[in-house]
């Protein structure tokens, strides 16, 4: 798994690609954590367009990031969540914990406010 990161209007936009499973989960944690820890009010958007699989440890890492951001009054949004990953989020009852957006522009506008 690789992750591209860029900034737009104070929002950290992460674009992981590949599978968020096994050892790549640690990589995701190590990528996300500094953006949450270094910000007073973290605002993060995760684009799942190029992610084709997430396992339970991947979900755990996402939940950990959400908890860390929430403690700092931050927000985490997601876009382009594929059918398989969305089904996993629904089955695990985690779907409502992340802000879902239809486009990057909509997400950046909402998270910037």
Biopython code that builds the backbone (N, CA, C, O; Angstrom):
import numpy as np
from Bio.PDB.StructureBuilder import StructureBuilder

atoms = [
    (1, "UNK", "N", (0.838, -1.176, 0.000)),
    (1, "UNK", "CA", (0.000, 0.000, 0.000)),
    (1, "UNK", "C", (0.884, 1.240, 0.000)),
    (1, "UNK", "O", (1.902, 1.289, 0.690)),
    (2, "UNK", "N", (0.491, 2.225, -0.769)),
    (2, "UNK", "CA", (1.151, 3.520, -0.748)),
    (2, "UNK", "C", (0.093, 4.575, -0.460)),
    (2, "UNK", "O", (-1.093, 4.366, -0.717)),
    (3, "UNK", "N", (0.527, 5.700, 0.073)),
    (3, "UNK", "CA", (-0.406, 6.772, 0.397)),
    (3, "UNK", "C", (0.149, 8.102, -0.071)),
    (3, "UNK", "O", (1.239, 8.510, 0.330)),
    (4, "UNK", "N", (-0.610, 8.772, -0.922)),
    (4, "UNK", "CA", (-0.277, 10.132, -1.333)),
    (4, "UNK", "C", (-0.981, 11.079, -0.368)),
    (4, "UNK", "O", (-2.113, 10.823, 0.044)),
    (5, "UNK", "N", (-0.312, 12.171, -0.009)),
    (5, "UNK", "CA", (-0.895, 13.133, 0.922)),
    (5, "UNK", "C", (-0.706, 14.527, 0.353)),
    (5, "UNK", "O", (0.370, 14.881, -0.128)),
    (6, "UNK", "N", (-1.772, 15.308, 0.417)),
    (6, "UNK", "CA", (-1.685, 16.703, 0.003)),
    (6, "UNK", "C", (-2.593, 17.526, 0.896)),
    (6, "UNK", "O", (-3.424, 16.991, 1.629)),
    (7, "UNK", "N", (-2.420, 18.833, 0.821)),
    (7, "UNK", "CA", (-3.200, 19.766, 1.634)),
    (7, "UNK", "C", (-4.068, 20.624, 0.732)),
    (7, "UNK", "O", (-3.649, 21.002, -0.362)),
    (8, "UNK", "N", (-5.271, 20.932, 1.185)),
    (8, "UNK", "CA", (-6.141, 21.849, 0.467)),
    (8, "UNK", "C", (-7.038, 22.543, 1.489)),
    (8, "UNK", "O", (-7.798, 21.884, 2.199)),
    (9, "UNK", "N", (-6.954, 23.864, 1.563)),
    (9, "UNK", "CA", (-7.765, 24.665, 2.490)),
    (9, "UNK", "C", (-7.689, 24.156, 3.930)),
    (9, "UNK", "O", (-8.701, 24.130, 4.630)),
    (10, "UNK", "N", (-6.502, 23.755, 4.375)),
    (10, "UNK", "CA", (-6.329, 23.284, 5.744)),
    (10, "UNK", "C", (-6.767, 21.852, 5.977)),
    (10, "UNK", "O", (-6.750, 21.378, 7.112)),
    (11, "UNK", "N", (-7.158, 21.157, 4.921)),
    (11, "UNK", "CA", (-7.587, 19.766, 5.019)),
    (11, "UNK", "C", (-6.442, 18.875, 4.532)),
    (11, "UNK", "O", (-5.878, 19.105, 3.463)),
    (12, "UNK", "N", (-6.107, 17.861, 5.323)),
    (12, "UNK", "CA", (-5.127, 16.859, 4.883)),
    (12, "UNK", "C", (-5.884, 15.799, 4.095)),
    (12, "UNK", "O", (-6.776, 15.139, 4.628)),
    (13, "UNK", "N", (-5.528, 15.639, 2.828)),
    (13, "UNK", "CA", (-6.202, 14.674, 1.962)),
    (13, "UNK", "C", (-5.271, 13.483, 1.761)),
    (13, "UNK", "O", (-4.186, 13.616, 1.195)),
    (14, "UNK", "N", (-5.710, 12.319, 2.232)),
    (14, "UNK", "CA", (-4.938, 11.092, 2.098)),
    (14, "UNK", "C", (-5.551, 10.241, 1.007)),
    (14, "UNK", "O", (-6.766, 10.050, 0.955)),
    (15, "UNK", "N", (-4.697, 9.733, 0.137)),
    (15, "UNK", "CA", (-5.142, 8.882, -0.961)),
    (15, "UNK", "C", (-4.372, 7.568, -0.925)),
    (15, "UNK", "O", (-3.401, 7.390, -1.661)),
    (16, "UNK", "N", (-4.809, 6.645, -0.065)),
    (16, "UNK", "CA", (-4.148, 5.340, -0.044)),
    (16, "UNK", "C", (-4.496, 4.548, -1.297)),
    (16, "UNK", "O", (-5.540, 4.772, -1.910)),
    (17, "UNK", "N", (-3.628, 3.632, -1.671)),
    (17, "UNK", "CA", (-3.933, 2.754, -2.801)),
    (17, "UNK", "C", (-3.481, 1.349, -2.464)),
    (17, "UNK", "O", (-2.460, 1.146, -1.808)),
    (18, "UNK", "N", (-4.256, 0.387, -2.923)),
    (18, "UNK", "CA", (-3.950, -1.014, -2.649)),
    (18, "UNK", "C", (-4.850, -1.562, -1.564)),
    (18, "UNK", "O", (-6.028, -1.217, -1.475)),
    (19, "UNK", "N", (-4.276, -2.422, -0.741)),
    (19, "UNK", "CA", (-5.029, -3.101, 0.313)),
    (19, "UNK", "C", (-4.606, -2.569, 1.674)),
    (19, "UNK", "O", (-3.415, -2.417, 1.947)),
    (20, "UNK", "N", (-5.584, -2.288, 2.523)),
    (20, "UNK", "CA", (-5.304, -1.878, 3.898)),
    (20, "UNK", "C", (-5.519, -3.118, 4.763)),
    (20, "UNK", "O", (-6.545, -3.281, 5.422)),
    (21, "UNK", "N", (-4.513, -3.977, 4.731)),
    (21, "UNK", "CA", (-4.543, -5.247, 5.456)),
    (21, "UNK", "C", (-3.143, -5.538, 5.980)),
    (21, "UNK", "O", (-2.158, -5.022, 5.454)),
    (22, "UNK", "N", (-3.059, -6.360, 7.012)),
    (22, "UNK", "CA", (-1.772, -6.813, 7.519)),
    (22, "UNK", "C", (-0.800, -5.694, 7.828)),
    (22, "UNK", "O", (-1.140, -4.738, 8.524)),
    (23, "UNK", "N", (0.415, -5.815, 7.306)),
    (23, "UNK", "CA", (1.474, -4.852, 7.626)),
    (23, "UNK", "C", (1.203, -3.453, 7.070)),
    (23, "UNK", "O", (1.756, -2.477, 7.576)),
    (24, "UNK", "N", (0.371, -3.339, 6.049)),
    (24, "UNK", "CA", (0.074, -2.017, 5.504)),
    (24, "UNK", "C", (-0.770, -1.186, 6.467)),
    (24, "UNK", "O", (-0.832, 0.037, 6.336)),
    (25, "UNK", "N", (-1.424, -1.841, 7.437)),
    (25, "UNK", "CA", (-2.207, -1.113, 8.437)),
    (25, "UNK", "C", (-1.278, -0.263, 9.296)),
    (25, "UNK", "O", (-1.599, 0.881, 9.620)),
    (26, "UNK", "N", (-0.135, -0.817, 9.662)),
    (26, "UNK", "CA", (0.850, -0.060, 10.439)),
    (26, "UNK", "C", (1.304, 1.164, 9.651)),
    (26, "UNK", "O", (1.457, 2.248, 10.215)),
    (27, "UNK", "N", (1.515, 0.995, 8.370)),
    (27, "UNK", "CA", (1.902, 2.121, 7.515)),
    (27, "UNK", "C", (0.822, 3.206, 7.518)),
    (27, "UNK", "O", (1.134, 4.395, 7.584)),
    (28, "UNK", "N", (-0.440, 2.796, 7.446)),
    (28, "UNK", "CA", (-1.535, 3.768, 7.486)),
    (28, "UNK", "C", (-1.553, 4.507, 8.820)),
    (28, "UNK", "O", (-1.722, 5.726, 8.854)),
    (29, "UNK", "N", (-1.380, 3.772, 9.916)),
    (29, "UNK", "CA", (-1.345, 4.408, 11.245)),
    (29, "UNK", "C", (-0.215, 5.433, 11.321)),
    (29, "UNK", "O", (-0.403, 6.551, 11.800)),
    (30, "UNK", "N", (0.964, 5.029, 10.836)),
    (30, "UNK", "CA", (2.125, 5.915, 10.894)),
    (30, "UNK", "C", (1.953, 7.128, 9.997)),
    (30, "UNK", "O", (2.553, 8.174, 10.246)),
    (31, "UNK", "N", (1.150, 7.003, 8.966)),
    (31, "UNK", "CA", (0.882, 8.128, 8.073)),
    (31, "UNK", "C", (-0.145, 9.071, 8.690)),
    (31, "UNK", "O", (0.029, 10.290, 8.656)),
    (32, "UNK", "N", (-1.202, 8.518, 9.248)),
    (32, "UNK", "CA", (-2.287, 9.324, 9.786)),
    (32, "UNK", "C", (-1.937, 10.031, 11.094)),
    (32, "UNK", "O", (-2.278, 11.200, 11.276)),
    (33, "UNK", "N", (-1.272, 9.343, 11.987)),
    (33, "UNK", "CA", (-1.023, 9.855, 13.334)),
    (33, "UNK", "C", (-0.394, 11.245, 13.385)),
    (33, "UNK", "O", (-0.891, 12.096, 14.124)),
    (34, "UNK", "N", (0.676, 11.516, 12.636)),
    (34, "UNK", "CA", (1.279, 12.848, 12.724)),
    (34, "UNK", "C", (0.317, 13.971, 12.306)),
    (34, "UNK", "O", (0.355, 15.063, 12.874)),
    (35, "UNK", "N", (-0.530, 13.708, 11.331)),
    (35, "UNK", "CA", (-1.471, 14.736, 10.890)),
    (35, "UNK", "C", (-2.494, 15.037, 11.964)),
    (35, "UNK", "O", (-2.981, 16.163, 12.060)),
    (36, "UNK", "N", (-2.821, 14.059, 12.761)),
    (36, "UNK", "CA", (-3.776, 14.273, 13.846)),
    (36, "UNK", "C", (-3.071, 14.905, 15.034)),
    (36, "UNK", "O", (-3.579, 15.866, 15.613)),
    (37, "UNK", "N", (-1.913, 14.385, 15.405)),
    (37, "UNK", "CA", (-1.199, 14.872, 16.571)),
    (37, "UNK", "C", (-0.673, 16.296, 16.399)),
    (37, "UNK", "O", (-0.639, 17.060, 17.363)),
    (38, "UNK", "N", (-0.266, 16.656, 15.194)),
    (38, "UNK", "CA", (0.341, 17.965, 14.968)),
    (38, "UNK", "C", (-0.670, 19.073, 14.737)),
    (38, "UNK", "O", (-0.290, 20.237, 14.608)),
    (39, "UNK", "N", (-1.926, 18.741, 14.686)),
    (39, "UNK", "CA", (-2.958, 19.733, 14.419)),
    (39, "UNK", "C", (-3.784, 19.998, 15.674)),
    (39, "UNK", "O", (-4.095, 19.079, 16.431)),
    (40, "UNK", "N", (-4.136, 21.274, 15.884)),
    (40, "UNK", "CA", (-5.002, 21.610, 17.014)),
    (40, "UNK", "C", (-6.400, 21.041, 16.802)),
    (40, "UNK", "O", (-6.997, 20.492, 17.728)),
    (41, "UNK", "N", (-6.916, 21.171, 15.591)),
    (41, "UNK", "CA", (-8.228, 20.637, 15.218)),
    (41, "UNK", "C", (-8.053, 19.921, 13.877)),
    (41, "UNK", "O", (-8.237, 20.523, 12.819)),
    (42, "UNK", "N", (-7.695, 18.631, 13.925)),
    (42, "UNK", "CA", (-7.417, 17.911, 12.680)),
    (42, "UNK", "C", (-8.641, 17.772, 11.780)),
    (42, "UNK", "O", (-9.741, 17.459, 12.236)),
    (43, "UNK", "N", (-8.422, 18.009, 10.510)),
    (43, "UNK", "CA", (-9.456, 17.803, 9.490)),
    (43, "UNK", "C", (-8.815, 16.961, 8.396)),
    (43, "UNK", "O", (-7.879, 17.388, 7.720)),
    (44, "UNK", "N", (-9.341, 15.766, 8.243)),
    (44, "UNK", "CA", (-8.731, 14.804, 7.333)),
    (44, "UNK", "C", (-9.796, 14.246, 6.400)),
    (44, "UNK", "O", (-10.920, 13.951, 6.808)),
    (45, "UNK", "N", (-9.414, 14.112, 5.149)),
    (45, "UNK", "CA", (-10.273, 13.483, 4.149)),
    (45, "UNK", "C", (-9.522, 12.276, 3.601)),
    (45, "UNK", "O", (-8.374, 12.393, 3.171)),
    (46, "UNK", "N", (-10.172, 11.122, 3.619)),
    (46, "UNK", "CA", (-9.560, 9.914, 3.088)),
    (46, "UNK", "C", (-10.310, 9.514, 1.824)),
    (46, "UNK", "O", (-11.517, 9.272, 1.844)),
    (47, "UNK", "N", (-9.564, 9.452, 0.727)),
    (47, "UNK", "CA", (-10.131, 9.072, -0.564)),
    (47, "UNK", "C", (-9.864, 7.580, -0.780)),
    (47, "UNK", "O", (-8.716, 7.164, -0.937)),
    (48, "UNK", "N", (-10.932, 6.783, -0.787)),
    (48, "UNK", "CA", (-10.806, 5.334, -0.914)),
    (48, "UNK", "C", (-10.882, 4.844, -2.356)),
    (48, "UNK", "O", (-11.018, 3.643, -2.591)),
    (49, "UNK", "N", (-10.797, 5.744, -3.310)),
    (49, "UNK", "CA", (-10.965, 5.379, -4.718)),
    (49, "UNK", "C", (-10.029, 4.254, -5.167)),
    (49, "UNK", "O", (-10.425, 3.396, -5.956)),
    (50, "UNK", "N", (-8.794, 4.256, -4.669)),
    (50, "UNK", "CA", (-7.807, 3.264, -5.117)),
    (50, "UNK", "C", (-7.568, 2.155, -4.095)),
    (50, "UNK", "O", (-6.597, 1.405, -4.199)),
    (51, "UNK", "N", (-8.459, 2.055, -3.108)),
    (51, "UNK", "CA", (-8.349, 0.992, -2.102)),
    (51, "UNK", "C", (-9.298, -0.124, -2.497)),
    (51, "UNK", "O", (-10.490, 0.110, -2.700)),
    (52, "UNK", "N", (-8.771, -1.341, -2.605)),
    (52, "UNK", "CA", (-9.626, -2.446, -3.028)),
    (52, "UNK", "C", (-9.949, -3.441, -1.926)),
    (52, "UNK", "O", (-10.740, -4.360, -2.135)),
    (53, "UNK", "N", (-9.340, -3.267, -0.746)),
    (53, "UNK", "CA", (-9.655, -4.173, 0.353)),
    (53, "UNK", "C", (-9.242, -3.563, 1.681)),
    (53, "UNK", "O", (-8.193, -2.929, 1.791)),
    (54, "UNK", "N", (-10.092, -3.768, 2.698)),
    (54, "UNK", "CA", (-9.794, -3.368, 4.065)),
    (54, "UNK", "C", (-10.186, -4.546, 4.950)),
    (54, "UNK", "O", (-11.259, -5.125, 4.782)),
    (55, "UNK", "N", (-9.308, -4.902, 5.899)),
    (55, "UNK", "CA", (-9.672, -5.967, 6.826)),
    (55, "UNK", "C", (-9.976, -5.382, 8.199)),
    (55, "UNK", "O", (-10.012, -4.163, 8.366)),
    (56, "UNK", "N", (-10.197, -6.256, 9.184)),
    (56, "UNK", "CA", (-10.595, -5.782, 10.511)),
    (56, "UNK", "C", (-9.509, -4.935, 11.171)),
    (56, "UNK", "O", (-9.828, -3.997, 11.902)),
    (57, "UNK", "N", (-8.232, -5.245, 10.930)),
    (57, "UNK", "CA", (-7.180, -4.412, 11.509)),
    (57, "UNK", "C", (-7.148, -3.047, 10.831)),
    (57, "UNK", "O", (-6.823, -2.044, 11.467)),
    (58, "UNK", "N", (-7.481, -3.004, 9.549)),
    (58, "UNK", "CA", (-7.595, -1.726, 8.848)),
    (58, "UNK", "C", (-8.726, -0.883, 9.423)),
    (58, "UNK", "O", (-8.574, 0.322, 9.624)),
    (59, "UNK", "N", (-9.859, -1.526, 9.686)),
    (59, "UNK", "CA", (-10.977, -0.824, 10.327)),
    (59, "UNK", "C", (-10.571, -0.312, 11.700)),
    (59, "UNK", "O", (-10.936, 0.795, 12.097)),
    (60, "UNK", "N", (-9.816, -1.127, 12.417)),
    (60, "UNK", "CA", (-9.339, -0.710, 13.735)),
    (60, "UNK", "C", (-8.466, 0.530, 13.657)),
    (60, "UNK", "O", (-8.580, 1.425, 14.495)),
    (61, "UNK", "N", (-7.600, 0.589, 12.662)),
    (61, "UNK", "CA", (-6.736, 1.760, 12.486)),
    (61, "UNK", "C", (-7.559, 2.998, 12.158)),
    (61, "UNK", "O", (-7.261, 4.089, 12.643)),
    (62, "UNK", "N", (-8.591, 2.835, 11.336)),
    (62, "UNK", "CA", (-9.464, 3.961, 11.002)),
    (62, "UNK", "C", (-10.233, 4.430, 12.235)),
    (62, "UNK", "O", (-10.400, 5.632, 12.444)),
    (63, "UNK", "N", (-10.696, 3.490, 13.044)),
    (63, "UNK", "CA", (-11.413, 3.854, 14.267)),
    (63, "UNK", "C", (-10.482, 4.560, 15.258)),
    (63, "UNK", "O", (-10.885, 5.513, 15.927)),
    (64, "UNK", "N", (-9.260, 4.093, 15.345)),
    (64, "UNK", "CA", (-8.267, 4.718, 16.215)),
    (64, "UNK", "C", (-8.020, 6.167, 15.769)),
    (64, "UNK", "O", (-7.973, 7.077, 16.596)),
    (65, "UNK", "N", (-7.866, 6.367, 14.470)),
    (65, "UNK", "CA", (-7.650, 7.715, 13.939)),
    (65, "UNK", "C", (-8.856, 8.604, 14.225)),
    (65, "UNK", "O", (-8.701, 9.766, 14.602)),
    (66, "UNK", "N", (-10.050, 8.058, 14.047)),
    (66, "UNK", "CA", (-11.256, 8.829, 14.315)),
    (66, "UNK", "C", (-11.327, 9.225, 15.788)),
    (66, "UNK", "O", (-11.666, 10.365, 16.103)),
    (67, "UNK", "N", (-11.013, 8.300, 16.689)),
    (67, "UNK", "CA", (-11.043, 8.595, 18.123)),
    (67, "UNK", "C", (-10.034, 9.683, 18.479)),
    (67, "UNK", "O", (-10.341, 10.593, 19.250)),
    (68, "UNK", "N", (-8.830, 9.588, 17.916)),
    (68, "UNK", "CA", (-7.808, 10.604, 18.175)),
    (68, "UNK", "C", (-8.264, 11.970, 17.668)),
    (68, "UNK", "O", (-8.094, 12.972, 18.361)),
    (69, "UNK", "N", (-8.834, 12.020, 16.479)),
    (69, "UNK", "CA", (-9.293, 13.287, 15.902)),
    (69, "UNK", "C", (-10.458, 13.853, 16.703)),
    (69, "UNK", "O", (-10.519, 15.060, 16.936)),
    (70, "UNK", "N", (-11.378, 13.003, 17.123)),
    (70, "UNK", "CA", (-12.550, 13.454, 17.876)),
    (70, "UNK", "C", (-12.144, 14.058, 19.214)),
    (70, "UNK", "O", (-12.733, 15.046, 19.652)),
    (71, "UNK", "N", (-11.142, 13.471, 19.867)),
    (71, "UNK", "CA", (-10.663, 14.028, 21.145)),
    (71, "UNK", "C", (-10.150, 15.457, 20.977)),
    (71, "UNK", "O", (-10.153, 16.234, 21.931)),
    (72, "UNK", "N", (-9.714, 15.800, 19.775)),
    (72, "UNK", "CA", (-9.207, 17.148, 19.500)),
    (72, "UNK", "C", (-10.245, 17.985, 18.747)),
    (72, "UNK", "O", (-9.904, 18.995, 18.132)),
    (73, "UNK", "N", (-11.506, 17.564, 18.797)),
    (73, "UNK", "CA", (-12.595, 18.245, 18.099)),
    (73, "UNK", "C", (-12.409, 18.243, 16.584)),
    (73, "UNK", "O", (-12.934, 19.113, 15.889)),
    (74, "UNK", "N", (-11.668, 17.275, 16.081)),
    (74, "UNK", "CA", (-11.408, 17.175, 14.653)),
    (74, "UNK", "C", (-12.471, 16.361, 13.933)),
    (74, "UNK", "O", (-13.405, 15.841, 14.544)),
    (75, "UNK", "N", (-12.308, 16.266, 12.632)),
    (75, "UNK", "CA", (-13.263, 15.553, 11.783)),
    (75, "UNK", "C", (-12.516, 14.731, 10.750)),
    (75, "UNK", "O", (-11.456, 15.126, 10.265)),
    (76, "UNK", "N", (-13.088, 13.577, 10.421)),
    (76, "UNK", "CA", (-12.545, 12.740, 9.350)),
    (76, "UNK", "C", (-13.677, 12.436, 8.383)),
    (76, "UNK", "O", (-14.725, 11.916, 8.763)),
    (77, "UNK", "N", (-13.436, 12.776, 7.119)),
    (77, "UNK", "CA", (-14.403, 12.487, 6.075)),
    (77, "UNK", "C", (-13.854, 11.451, 5.116)),
    (77, "UNK", "O", (-12.643, 11.245, 5.030)),
    (78, "UNK", "N", (-14.754, 10.804, 4.397)),
    (78, "UNK", "CA", (-14.347, 9.810, 3.407)),
    (78, "UNK", "C", (-15.095, 10.049, 2.100)),
    (78, "UNK", "O", (-16.240, 10.502, 2.093)),
    (79, "UNK", "N", (-14.423, 9.733, 0.999)),
    (79, "UNK", "CA", (-15.043, 9.798, -0.322)),
    (79, "UNK", "C", (-14.666, 8.555, -1.114)),
    (79, "UNK", "O", (-13.684, 7.878, -0.808)),
    (80, "UNK", "N", (-15.457, 8.273, -2.128)),
    (80, "UNK", "CA", (-15.211, 7.174, -3.065)),
    (80, "UNK", "C", (-15.034, 5.824, -2.359)),
    (80, "UNK", "O", (-14.131, 5.052, -2.682)),
    (81, "UNK", "N", (-15.912, 5.561, -1.392)),
    (81, "UNK", "CA", (-15.864, 4.284, -0.682)),
    (81, "UNK", "C", (-16.546, 3.240, -1.559)),
    (81, "UNK", "O", (-17.738, 3.347, -1.849)),
    (82, "UNK", "N", (-15.795, 2.242, -1.976)),
    (82, "UNK", "CA", (-16.322, 1.201, -2.852)),
    (82, "UNK", "C", (-17.355, 0.324, -2.158)),
    (82, "UNK", "O", (-17.475, 0.319, -0.933)),
    (83, "UNK", "N", (-18.087, -0.409, -2.965)),
    (83, "UNK", "CA", (-19.185, -1.247, -2.476)),
    (83, "UNK", "C", (-18.731, -2.237, -1.399)),
    (83, "UNK", "O", (-19.382, -2.360, -0.362)),
    (84, "UNK", "N", (-17.623, -2.941, -1.636)),
    (84, "UNK", "CA", (-17.162, -3.941, -0.669)),
    (84, "UNK", "C", (-16.769, -3.320, 0.663)),
    (84, "UNK", "O", (-17.091, -3.857, 1.723)),
    (85, "UNK", "N", (-16.081, -2.200, 0.609)),
    (85, "UNK", "CA", (-15.656, -1.537, 1.844)),
    (85, "UNK", "C", (-16.869, -0.939, 2.547)),
    (85, "UNK", "O", (-16.967, -1.005, 3.773)),
    (86, "UNK", "N", (-17.785, -0.362, 1.791)),
    (86, "UNK", "CA", (-18.993, 0.202, 2.395)),
    (86, "UNK", "C", (-19.812, -0.894, 3.078)),
    (86, "UNK", "O", (-20.340, -0.688, 4.171)),
    (87, "UNK", "N", (-19.916, -2.057, 2.433)),
    (87, "UNK", "CA", (-20.630, -3.180, 3.053)),
    (87, "UNK", "C", (-19.977, -3.583, 4.370)),
    (87, "UNK", "O", (-20.670, -3.872, 5.346)),
    (88, "UNK", "N", (-18.651, -3.604, 4.400)),
    (88, "UNK", "CA", (-17.926, -3.935, 5.625)),
    (88, "UNK", "C", (-18.222, -2.907, 6.718)),
    (88, "UNK", "O", (-18.439, -3.273, 7.873)),
    (89, "UNK", "N", (-18.231, -1.630, 6.355)),
    (89, "UNK", "CA", (-18.544, -0.578, 7.324)),
    (89, "UNK", "C", (-19.972, -0.710, 7.848)),
    (89, "UNK", "O", (-20.223, -0.498, 9.034)),
    (90, "UNK", "N", (-20.906, -1.061, 6.965)),
    (90, "UNK", "CA", (-22.302, -1.227, 7.373)),
    (90, "UNK", "C", (-22.426, -2.441, 8.301)),
    (90, "UNK", "O", (-23.040, -2.351, 9.364)),
    (91, "UNK", "N", (-21.844, -3.571, 7.900)),
    (91, "UNK", "CA", (-21.931, -4.789, 8.709)),
    (91, "UNK", "C", (-21.305, -4.613, 10.088)),
    (91, "UNK", "O", (-21.792, -5.176, 11.068)),
    (92, "UNK", "N", (-20.229, -3.836, 10.165)),
    (92, "UNK", "CA", (-19.551, -3.620, 11.445)),
    (92, "UNK", "C", (-20.166, -2.451, 12.224)),
    (92, "UNK", "O", (-19.712, -2.115, 13.317)),
    (93, "UNK", "N", (-21.196, -1.843, 11.651)),
    (93, "UNK", "CA", (-21.924, -0.716, 12.263)),
    (93, "UNK", "C", (-21.039, 0.508, 12.488)),
    (93, "UNK", "O", (-21.245, 1.276, 13.427)),
    (94, "UNK", "N", (-20.064, 0.671, 11.621)),
    (94, "UNK", "CA", (-19.153, 1.812, 11.724)),
    (94, "UNK", "C", (-19.448, 2.882, 10.682)),
    (94, "UNK", "O", (-18.833, 3.949, 10.692)),
    (95, "UNK", "N", (-20.382, 2.603, 9.788)),
    (95, "UNK", "CA", (-20.635, 3.496, 8.666)),
    (95, "UNK", "C", (-21.019, 4.908, 9.121)),
    (95, "UNK", "O", (-20.647, 5.880, 8.465)),
    (96, "UNK", "N", (-21.742, 5.037, 10.209)),
    (96, "UNK", "CA", (-22.210, 6.350, 10.652)),
    (96, "UNK", "C", (-21.131, 7.158, 11.378)),
    (96, "UNK", "O", (-21.339, 8.331, 11.686)),
    (97, "UNK", "N", (-19.988, 6.542, 11.649)),
    (97, "UNK", "CA", (-18.945, 7.242, 12.388)),
    (97, "UNK", "C", (-18.078, 8.143, 11.518)),
    (97, "UNK", "O", (-17.342, 8.989, 12.027)),
    (98, "UNK", "N", (-18.166, 7.960, 10.216)),
    (98, "UNK", "CA", (-17.376, 8.773, 9.297)),
    (98, "UNK", "C", (-18.307, 9.638, 8.464)),
    (98, "UNK", "O", (-19.399, 9.215, 8.086)),
    (99, "UNK", "N", (-17.861, 10.848, 8.185)),
    (99, "UNK", "CA", (-18.634, 11.737, 7.330)),
    (99, "UNK", "C", (-18.398, 11.333, 5.880)),
    (99, "UNK", "O", (-17.260, 11.314, 5.412)),
    (100, "UNK", "N", (-19.477, 11.011, 5.172)),
    (100, "UNK", "CA", (-19.385, 10.585, 3.771)),
    (100, "UNK", "C", (-19.740, 11.749, 2.855)),
    (100, "UNK", "O", (-20.704, 12.475, 3.097)),
    (101, "UNK", "N", (-18.951, 11.916, 1.807)),
    (101, "UNK", "CA", (-19.185, 12.989, 0.849)),
    (101, "UNK", "C", (-19.196, 12.424, -0.555)),
    (101, "UNK", "O", (-18.585, 11.391, -0.829)),
    (102, "UNK", "N", (-19.900, 13.116, -1.448)),
    (102, "UNK", "CA", (-20.016, 12.659, -2.838)),
    (102, "UNK", "C", (-18.824, 13.053, -3.699)),
    (102, "UNK", "O", (-18.535, 12.398, -4.700)),
    (103, "UNK", "N", (-18.128, 14.127, -3.309)),
    (103, "UNK", "CA", (-16.994, 14.589, -4.110)),
    (103, "UNK", "C", (-15.954, 15.234, -3.205)),
    (103, "UNK", "O", (-16.232, 15.594, -2.062)),
    (104, "UNK", "N", (-14.758, 15.370, -3.744)),
    (104, "UNK", "CA", (-13.692, 16.017, -2.984)),
    (104, "UNK", "C", (-14.026, 17.484, -2.715)),
    (104, "UNK", "O", (-13.781, 17.986, -1.618)),
    (105, "UNK", "N", (-14.580, 18.163, -3.704)),
    (105, "UNK", "CA", (-14.934, 19.576, -3.513)),
    (105, "UNK", "C", (-15.943, 19.748, -2.394)),
    (105, "UNK", "O", (-15.795, 20.645, -1.564)),
    (106, "UNK", "N", (-16.970, 18.901, -2.356)),
    (106, "UNK", "CA", (-17.988, 18.973, -1.302)),
    (106, "UNK", "C", (-17.365, 18.685, 0.066)),
    (106, "UNK", "O", (-17.694, 19.338, 1.057)),
    (107, "UNK", "N", (-16.478, 17.719, 0.106)),
    (107, "UNK", "CA", (-15.833, 17.352, 1.366)),
    (107, "UNK", "C", (-14.952, 18.484, 1.886)),
    (107, "UNK", "O", (-15.011, 18.832, 3.066)),
    (108, "UNK", "N", (-14.139, 19.054, 1.006)),
    (108, "UNK", "CA", (-13.243, 20.144, 1.421)),
    (108, "UNK", "C", (-14.062, 21.342, 1.893)),
    (108, "UNK", "O", (-13.724, 21.969, 2.897)),
    (109, "UNK", "N", (-15.126, 21.659, 1.182)),
    (109, "UNK", "CA", (-15.983, 22.781, 1.596)),
    (109, "UNK", "C", (-16.586, 22.529, 2.967)),
    (109, "UNK", "O", (-16.588, 23.423, 3.813)),
    (110, "UNK", "N", (-17.095, 21.339, 3.201)),
    (110, "UNK", "CA", (-17.741, 21.026, 4.480)),
    (110, "UNK", "C", (-16.731, 20.939, 5.622)),
    (110, "UNK", "O", (-16.983, 21.450, 6.713)),
    (111, "UNK", "N", (-15.600, 20.301, 5.380)),
    (111, "UNK", "CA", (-14.609, 20.144, 6.438)),
    (111, "UNK", "C", (-13.874, 21.455, 6.745)),
    (111, "UNK", "O", (-13.330, 21.611, 7.838)),
    (112, "UNK", "N", (-13.853, 22.383, 5.807)),
    (112, "UNK", "CA", (-13.185, 23.673, 6.004)),
    (112, "UNK", "C", (-14.028, 24.620, 6.851)),
    (112, "UNK", "O", (-13.510, 25.549, 7.469)),
    (113, "UNK", "N", (-15.325, 24.371, 6.869)),
    (113, "UNK", "CA", (-16.254, 25.299, 7.560)),
    (113, "UNK", "C", (-16.113, 25.203, 9.059)),
    (113, "UNK", "O", (-16.810, 25.905, 9.791)),
]
sb = StructureBuilder()
sb.init_structure("model")
sb.init_model(0)
sb.init_chain("A")
sb.init_seg("    ")
for serial, (resi, resn, name, xyz) in enumerate(atoms, 1):
    if name == "N":
        sb.init_residue(resn, " ", resi, " ")
    sb.init_atom(name, np.array(xyz, "f"), 0.0, 1.0, " ", f" {name:<3s}", serial, name[0])
structure = sb.get_structure()
